Amino acid sequence: MSTAVLIAAVVGGGVLLLMRRLFPRRKAVKLLQYPTDTMRGKTVIVTGANSGIGKALAGELLKLRARVIMACRDLRSAEDVAQDLRSQAGPEQGEVVIKHLDLASLRSVRNFCEEINKEEPKIDVLVNNAGIYQCPYTKTEDGFEMQFGVNHLGHFLLTHLLLDLLKASSPSRIVVVSSKLYKYGHINFDDLNSEGNYDKAFCYSQSKLANLLFTLELAHQLEGTAVTINALTPGMVRTRLGRHVQIPLLAKPLFHLASLVFLKSPLEGAQTPLYLACSPEVEGVSGKCFANCEEEELMAKASDKQAAKKLWDISRRMVGLAE
């Protein structure tokens, strides 16, 4: 056996062993089946619908005859994806609408919401899906740390500016895509912009914890309105979310192979947000978190009502909402 082959075997075995430790072998995901007209007449906004979970979710909703508004930063990519989704959905399908939305710009969020409130008579479901993961330290257009700004603050403002239309469309639903990595974060109220110290992994976890606290507080405020909000953790999914993670060039093929074995496909990852958007089983359920289409028990820090209210008040000030 040559030295090169031996090295490749050792490295490959090490990578697979690491993946097995990080991501236990997953169970097969059962794909949801709903009647083809389940979402007929319903309008659903999906942020980040041009890739990953968002794209898969948009495709499934289109098959169920929903009017899907793809809210995306990259319009060219969104156009290509929309064409692809239409061709896959078959002759009996819903409608796709593409709108520009850059969650790293509060101005863009406001422009998007102004258009939606003006043009759309109702919103039945808002899916806050878009996100950014472990990027180098950068700031949004408004000066916020990028992960906190996009994953939390952008969606925070988006949801607020669409709340009146969601209430007028009730019963309606808000779905928030979080992550199990919330477990490794806490809300650093003393430095939400991470200007003193930037740890990209921590900042992602902080933003995903913020998603859960936002869900908790908004569910409280929406009691009695027939608008529900629930969060979900999709698990480890093969998407472009990890594009900022640096992997040695020689190890990339091995990681790709391992991801096919241990990670969910985007369609599998889209099953829980699809469940929360469509299923009659969660009608009237609010303020919960789900994983694999079942309610998930959260750590105490994700159920801290005082922290949720404090984050709510600070977030309102950060995005410029009037008291």
Secondary structure, 3 states (H helix, E strand, C coil): CCHHHHHHHHHHHHHHHHHHHHCCCCCCCCCCCCCCCCCCCCEEEEECCCCHHHHHHHHHHHHCCCEEEEEECCHHHHHHHHHHHHHHHCCCCCEEEEEECCCCCHHHHHHHHHHHHHHCCCCCEEEECCCCCCCCCCECCCCCEHHHHHHHHHHHHHHHHHHHHHHHCCCEEEEEECCHHHHHCCCCCCCCCCCCCCCHHHHHHHHHHHHHHHHHHHHHHCCCCCEEEEEECCCCECCHHHHHCCCCHHHHHHHHHHHHHHCECHHHHCHHHHHHHHCHHHCCCCCCEEECCEECCCCHHHCCHHHHHHHHHHHHHHCCCCC
